[in-house]
Amino acid sequence: MREYGRRGVLLAASLSALAGFVDAVGFMTLGGFFVSFMSGNLTRFGVGAALGRWDQAATAAGIIGLFVLGVVAGALVARRAGEGRRSPVLAVEAALLLTAAGLCTAGWTAAGMVAVVLAMGVENAVFQRQGDVGVGLTYMTGTLARMGQRIATALCGGPRWDWVPFLLLWAGLAAGGALGAVSFLRWGVLALWFAAGVVVVLTVAVRRAEARAERAG
């Protein structure tokens, strides 16, 4: 992840923390289904189908489909705006989370969760490169595998600290999940307003950085 620089790594870690926060809120709202961790939902789908609990299987499948739709939308925005610009994708994510928070506040929790899942799919296009996911922000299995590989490389005489950015992503997701759970216990699903506000702030900060780079370049 060295090619993203320090600011890029910090942005990625912040977004991973956000994903953990939102996933915890969604998990507790939906009674054990995930809004950003699709491997977990795939397991729920398989177990539900095997046990004949078709309502659970259908819920898991629906969430997975919405997530993929969000990824498609984010990828299209990234392509249209230029993959070097991250603020347009962040703006879409912010709009979706604001919509989700508003819907949940109005009592339309199910519709709000639809917007949340779409937002988490969109987030994975923030670091899109050549049409592919540059940094996985809402899931950690691949991140942990890469961290382990970088640690092995360091032990064999390679770069000593290339594993640290992956550790930051993991730590961000874990910390965000804990904060999201605590926030849900206090404010319920309305904790999504905090997540939406964070993405708005990140969008503005990234856009300003892009504007400075455009003027300098």
HUURWO-V825821 format. One record per residue. N is the residue number from 0. RES is the residue in one small letter. SS is DSSP state (H for helix, E for strand, L for the rest). NEAR is the number of other ideal C-beta (glycine too) atoms within 12 Angstrom. D_FIRST is the distance of its C-alpha to the first C-alpha in Angstrom with 2 decimals. Layout:
n->[N,N]
res->[RES,RES]
ss->[SS,SS]
near->[NEAR,NEAR]
d_first->[D_FIRST,D_FIRST]
This chain:
n->[0,1,2,3,4,5,6,7,8,9,10,11,12,13,14,15,16,17,18,19,20,21,22,23,24,25,26,27,28,29,30,31,32,33,34,35,36,37,38,39,40,41,42,43,44,45,46,47,48,49,50,51,52,53,54,55,56,57,58,59,60,61,62,63,64,65,66,67,68,69,70,71,72,73,74,75,76,77,78,79,80,81,82,83,84,85,86,87,88,89,90,91,92,93,94,95,96,97,98,99,100,101,102,103,104,105,106,107,108,109,110,111,112,113,114,115,116,117,118,119,120,121,122,123,124,125,126,127,128,129,130,131,132,133,134,135,136,137,138,139,140,141,142,143,144,145,146,147,148,149,150,151,152,153,154,155,156,157,158,159,160,161,162,163,164,165,166,167,168,169,170,171,172,173,174,175,176,177,178,179,180,181,182,183,184,185,186,187,188,189,190,191,192,193,194,195,196,197,198,199,200,201,202,203,204,205,206,207,208,209,210,211,212,213,214,215,216]
res->[m,r,e,y,g,r,r,g,v,l,l,a,a,s,l,s,a,l,a,g,f,v,d,a,v,g,f,m,t,l,g,g,f,f,v,s,f,m,s,g,n,l,t,r,f,g,v,g,a,a,l,g,r,w,d,q,a,a,t,a,a,g,i,i,g,l,f,v,l,g,v,v,a,g,a,l,v,a,r,r,a,g,e,g,r,r,s,p,v,l,a,v,e,a,a,l,l,l,t,a,a,g,l,c,t,a,g,w,t,a,a,g,m,v,a,v,v,l,a,m,g,v,e,n,a,v,f,q,r,q,g,d,v,g,v,g,l,t,y,m,t,g,t,l,a,r,m,g,q,r,i,a,t,a,l,c,g,g,p,r,w,d,w,v,p,f,l,l,l,w,a,g,l,a,a,g,g,a,l,g,a,v,s,f,l,r,w,g,v,l,a,l,w,f,a,a,g,v,v,v,v,l,t,v,a,v,r,r,a,e,a,r,a,e,r,a,g]
ss->[L,H,H,H,H,H,H,H,H,H,H,H,H,H,H,H,H,H,H,H,H,H,H,H,H,H,H,H,H,L,L,L,L,L,L,L,L,H,H,H,H,H,H,H,H,H,H,H,H,H,L,L,L,H,H,H,H,H,H,H,H,H,H,H,H,H,H,H,H,H,H,H,H,H,H,H,H,H,H,H,H,L,L,L,L,L,H,H,H,H,H,H,H,H,H,H,H,H,H,H,H,H,H,H,H,L,L,L,H,H,H,H,H,H,H,H,H,H,H,H,H,H,H,L,L,L,L,L,E,L,L,E,L,L,L,L,L,L,L,L,H,H,H,H,H,H,H,H,H,H,H,H,H,H,H,L,L,L,L,L,L,L,L,H,H,H,H,H,H,H,H,H,H,H,H,H,H,H,H,H,H,H,H,H,H,H,H,H,H,H,H,H,H,H,H,H,H,H,H,H,H,H,H,H,H,H,H,H,H,H,H,H,H,H,H,H,L]
near->[33,15,14,24,15,15,20,27,29,22,38,40,35,35,45,42,37,47,52,41,44,55,48,37,46,46,31,29,34,33,15,23,36,39,50,50,35,33,22,27,37,24,20,31,28,18,18,23,19,13,13,10,17,16,17,25,24,18,28,34,23,27,40,31,22,35,40,23,23,36,37,22,31,39,31,21,31,35,21,16,24,16,24,24,26,41,30,30,45,40,31,37,47,36,25,41,47,28,28,42,36,23,27,34,21,15,13,17,26,23,22,37,39,29,38,51,45,37,50,53,40,47,55,39,41,47,37,33,22,12,15,16,27,27,36,35,50,49,33,34,20,21,32,21,17,24,26,20,19,25,21,16,18,18,14,11,8,14,18,13,18,23,27,22,32,35,26,31,41,32,25,33,39,25,23,35,33,20,28,39,25,19,27,28,17,15,22,22,39,26,36,43,28,30,47,37,20,34,44,26,20,34,35,18,22,34,23,15,24,26,15,13,17,14,9,8,8]
d_first->[0.00,3.78,5.38,5.78,7.56,9.35,11.21,8.68,7.29,11.06,12.03,10.03,11.61,14.84,14.98,14.46,17.29,19.26,18.99,20.25,23.01,24.12,24.03,26.25,28.63,28.82,29.31,32.17,33.64,33.70,34.99,32.26,30.35,26.70,25.49,21.77,21.73,23.37,23.51,25.85,27.93,28.20,29.64,31.97,33.05,33.87,35.73,37.55,38.67,39.81,41.83,43.26,41.71,41.10,40.50,37.43,36.25,36.85,34.96,31.88,32.13,32.60,29.51,27.41,29.01,28.35,24.65,24.40,26.46,24.08,21.12,23.43,24.40,20.92,19.99,23.26,22.71,19.30,21.05,24.02,22.38,19.81,16.22,15.25,17.28,16.18,19.43,21.66,19.81,19.74,23.42,24.31,22.73,24.63,27.80,27.62,27.15,29.97,32.07,31.40,32.38,35.44,36.55,36.25,38.19,40.86,41.16,39.53,36.95,36.56,35.82,33.40,31.46,31.28,29.58,27.17,26.08,25.69,23.54,21.14,20.96,20.38,17.45,15.33,15.72,14.21,10.90,12.99,12.45,15.59,17.18,14.69,12.57,8.96,8.23,11.33,12.73,16.22,16.07,14.70,16.12,13.30,10.83,13.38,13.79,10.25,10.66,14.02,13.02,10.79,13.84,16.12,14.46,14.87,18.42,19.15,18.46,14.87,12.27,13.50,10.89,7.57,8.90,9.47,6.79,8.07,11.42,11.27,10.88,13.75,15.74,15.56,16.95,19.53,20.67,20.93,22.96,25.29,25.82,26.47,29.05,30.79,30.89,32.37,35.02,36.07,35.76,35.38,33.59,34.07,31.00,29.19,30.38,28.07,25.02,26.24,26.76,23.25,21.86,24.51,23.48,19.78,21.04,23.32,20.85,18.27,21.27,22.61,19.44,19.52,23.22,22.85,20.41,22.94,25.81,24.22,23.33]
